[in-house]
Amino acid sequence: MIVIGSASTASGAICRYISADALIQPSQYQPFALTFGEVLASGIPVIASDEVGATKGVDPRRCTVFKAGHLDAFEAAVRALLDRLASGAKPDIATIARAEACCLFSIERVVDRILLSFEATLARRNGGEPLWQARAS
């Protein structure tokens, strides 16, 4: 295993992603993790703890999630991915990972989710009334 560290520029990140076989993110707390979406979009499989918010809603065939702090589960996930990569599955994994990123993190989906969050927040502030009804009163 080689830790490739951080990159200070977008082109540096791209170079590191190209050379990576996987992203392993065993975080104890990580609300989103931008690297998660970036590497999926680059076709790189991910192993992450259940504390990485970006794993929510991701098909388990595209991302292996283990319980944060459970070292045996973490080790098993890494070994299983290494076995899959060694068996020649890397091109298939890359295609699936990229498709998942396009689905989950498309501009349209992100904007829809942001708008729904704003609408829910405004409705709560108006006592549960939809915003358009509150404006009409």
NUVO-300975 format. One record per residue (C-alpha): chain; residue in three letters; x, y, z. Coordinates in pm, whole numbers, plus 50000, padded with zeros to 5 digits. Layout:
# residues N
+------+------+-------+-------+-------+
! gulo ! vonu !    xx !    yy !    zz !
+------+------+-------+-------+-------+
!    A !  Ala !     X !     Y !     Z !
...
+------+------+-------+-------+-------+
//
This chain:
# residues 137
+------+------+-------+-------+-------+
! gulo ! vonu !    xx !    yy !    zz !
+------+------+-------+-------+-------+
!    A !  Met ! 50000 ! 50000 ! 50000 !
!    A !  Ile ! 50130 ! 50343 ! 49908 !
!    A !  Val ! 49991 ! 50658 ! 50065 !
!    A !  Ile ! 50002 ! 50929 ! 49800 !
!    A !  Gly ! 49914 ! 51220 ! 50027 !
!    A !  Ser ! 49754 ! 51549 ! 49937 !
!    A !  Ala ! 49766 ! 51764 ! 49627 !
!    A !  Ser ! 49764 ! 52142 ! 49631 !
!    A !  Thr ! 49633 ! 52188 ! 49275 !
!    A !  Ala ! 49360 ! 52032 ! 49062 !
!    A !  Ser ! 49616 ! 51895 ! 48818 !
!    A !  Gly ! 49811 ! 51746 ! 49108 !
!    A !  Ala ! 49495 ! 51575 ! 49233 !
!    A !  Ile ! 49420 ! 51438 ! 48887 !
!    A !  Cys ! 49771 ! 51291 ! 48861 !
!    A !  Arg ! 49731 ! 51124 ! 49200 !
!    A !  Tyr ! 49387 ! 50987 ! 49109 !
!    A !  Ile ! 49523 ! 50842 ! 48784 !
!    A !  Ser ! 49790 ! 50653 ! 48976 !
!    A !  Ala ! 49555 ! 50530 ! 49251 !
!    A !  Asp ! 49389 ! 50189 ! 49269 !
!    A !  Ala ! 49147 ! 50290 ! 49545 !
!    A !  Leu ! 49051 ! 50557 ! 49794 !
!    A !  Ile ! 49053 ! 50430 ! 50149 !
!    A !  Gln ! 48886 ! 50670 ! 50389 !
!    A !  Pro ! 48855 ! 50525 ! 50741 !
!    A !  Ser ! 48738 ! 50854 ! 50892 !
!    A !  Gln ! 48591 ! 50882 ! 51240 !
!    A !  Tyr ! 48394 ! 51189 ! 51129 !
!    A !  Gln ! 48361 ! 51329 ! 50778 !
!    A !  Pro ! 48034 ! 51502 ! 50685 !
!    A !  Phe ! 48088 ! 51475 ! 50311 !
!    A !  Ala ! 48445 ! 51418 ! 50185 !
!    A !  Leu ! 48488 ! 51583 ! 49848 !
!    A !  Thr ! 48756 ! 51329 ! 49759 !
!    A !  Phe ! 48486 ! 51062 ! 49764 !
!    A !  Gly ! 48293 ! 51213 ! 49472 !
!    A !  Glu ! 48612 ! 51305 ! 49289 !
!    A !  Val ! 48757 ! 50956 ! 49293 !
!    A !  Leu ! 48428 ! 50788 ! 49204 !
!    A !  Ala ! 48403 ! 51025 ! 48908 !
!    A !  Ser ! 48759 ! 50921 ! 48819 !
!    A !  Gly ! 48652 ! 50556 ! 48820 !
!    A !  Ile ! 48833 ! 50467 ! 49140 !
!    A !  Pro ! 48665 ! 50237 ! 49393 !
!    A !  Val ! 48617 ! 50355 ! 49750 !
!    A !  Ile ! 48636 ! 50193 ! 50091 !
!    A !  Ala ! 48506 ! 50426 ! 50361 !
!    A !  Ser ! 48376 ! 50419 ! 50714 !
!    A !  Asp ! 48008 ! 50475 ! 50780 !
!    A !  Glu ! 48104 ! 50817 ! 50919 !
!    A !  Val ! 48178 ! 50950 ! 50569 !
!    A !  Gly ! 47856 ! 51127 ! 50477 !
!    A !  Ala ! 47912 ! 51088 ! 50103 !
!    A !  Thr ! 47862 ! 50711 ! 50133 !
!    A !  Lys ! 47493 ! 50755 ! 50211 !
!    A !  Gly ! 47279 ! 50630 ! 49925 !
!    A !  Val ! 47570 ! 50483 ! 49731 !
!    A !  Asp ! 47516 ! 50136 ! 49586 !
!    A !  Pro ! 47728 ! 49895 ! 49795 !
!    A !  Arg ! 47864 ! 49740 ! 49475 !
!    A !  Arg ! 48040 ! 50071 ! 49408 !
!    A !  Cys ! 48162 ! 50156 ! 49756 !
!    A !  Thr ! 48247 ! 49933 ! 50047 !
!    A !  Val ! 48135 ! 50083 ! 50377 !
!    A !  Phe ! 48247 ! 49950 ! 50714 !
!    A !  Lys ! 48159 ! 50056 ! 51070 !
!    A !  Ala ! 48398 ! 50328 ! 51186 !
!    A !  Gly ! 48651 ! 50199 ! 51437 !
!    A !  His ! 48602 ! 49832 ! 51348 !
!    A !  Leu ! 48949 ! 49737 ! 51235 !
!    A !  Asp ! 48864 ! 49379 ! 51138 !
!    A !  Ala ! 48586 ! 49498 ! 50905 !
!    A !  Phe ! 48819 ! 49764 ! 50763 !
!    A !  Glu ! 49091 ! 49507 ! 50696 !
!    A !  Ala ! 48844 ! 49264 ! 50538 !
!    A !  Ala ! 48711 ! 49536 ! 50306 !
!    A !  Val ! 49061 ! 49631 ! 50191 !
!    A !  Arg ! 49161 ! 49269 ! 50134 !
!    A !  Ala ! 48839 ! 49198 ! 49938 !
!    A !  Leu ! 48897 ! 49498 ! 49712 !
!    A !  Leu ! 49260 ! 49402 ! 49655 !
!    A !  Asp ! 49145 ! 49054 ! 49555 !
!    A !  Arg ! 48890 ! 49199 ! 49311 !
!    A !  Leu ! 49151 ! 49429 ! 49159 !
!    A !  Ala ! 49403 ! 49143 ! 49130 !
!    A !  Ser ! 49142 ! 48930 ! 48952 !
!    A !  Gly ! 49125 ! 49180 ! 48666 !
!    A !  Ala ! 48801 ! 49350 ! 48771 !
!    A !  Lys ! 48951 ! 49701 ! 48768 !
!    A !  Pro ! 48795 ! 49811 ! 48432 !
!    A !  Asp ! 48448 ! 49697 ! 48541 !
!    A !  Ile ! 48487 ! 49858 ! 48883 !
!    A !  Ala ! 48598 ! 50184 ! 48717 !
!    A !  Thr ! 48299 ! 50194 ! 48482 !
!    A !  Ile ! 48054 ! 50128 ! 48765 !
!    A !  Ala ! 48221 ! 50383 ! 48998 !
!    A !  Arg ! 48209 ! 50655 ! 48733 !
!    A !  Ala ! 47841 ! 50586 ! 48655 !
!    A !  Glu ! 47754 ! 50605 ! 49025 !
!    A !  Ala ! 47929 ! 50941 ! 49064 !
!    A !  Cys ! 47748 ! 51081 ! 48759 !
!    A !  Cys ! 47416 ! 50968 ! 48904 !
!    A !  Leu ! 47469 ! 51080 ! 49264 !
!    A !  Phe ! 47660 ! 51401 ! 49215 !
!    A !  Ser ! 47520 ! 51545 ! 48892 !
!    A !  Ile ! 47450 ! 51917 ! 48897 !
!    A !  Glu ! 47079 ! 51853 ! 48856 !
!    A !  Arg ! 47059 ! 51616 ! 49151 !
!    A !  Val ! 47269 ! 51838 ! 49378 !
!    A !  Val ! 47062 ! 52147 ! 49293 !
!    A !  Asp ! 46737 ! 51955 ! 49353 !
!    A !  Arg ! 46860 ! 51840 ! 49693 !
!    A !  Ile ! 46969 ! 52191 ! 49791 !
!    A !  Leu ! 46635 ! 52338 ! 49686 !
!    A !  Leu ! 46444 ! 52072 ! 49882 !
!    A !  Ser ! 46653 ! 52154 ! 50189 !
!    A !  Phe ! 46583 ! 52526 ! 50153 !
!    A !  Glu ! 46211 ! 52464 ! 50103 !
!    A !  Ala ! 46195 ! 52239 ! 50411 !
!    A !  Thr ! 46379 ! 52497 ! 50620 !
!    A !  Leu ! 46149 ! 52778 ! 50506 !
!    A !  Ala ! 45841 ! 52566 ! 50568 !
!    A !  Arg ! 45956 ! 52498 ! 50925 !
!    A !  Arg ! 46010 ! 52870 ! 50980 !
!    A !  Asn ! 45653 ! 52933 ! 50857 !
!    A !  Gly ! 45500 ! 52685 ! 51098 !
!    A !  Gly ! 45494 ! 52405 ! 50843 !
!    A !  Glu ! 45313 ! 52598 ! 50569 !
!    A !  Pro ! 45456 ! 52573 ! 50218 !
!    A !  Leu ! 45634 ! 52895 ! 50123 !
!    A !  Trp ! 45387 ! 52985 ! 49845 !
!    A !  Gln ! 45095 ! 52975 ! 50094 !
!    A !  Ala ! 45280 ! 53189 ! 50347 !
!    A !  Arg ! 45346 ! 53456 ! 50081 !
!    A !  Ala ! 44980 ! 53462 ! 49970 !
!    A !  Ser ! 44855 ! 53540 ! 50323 !
+------+------+-------+-------+-------+
//
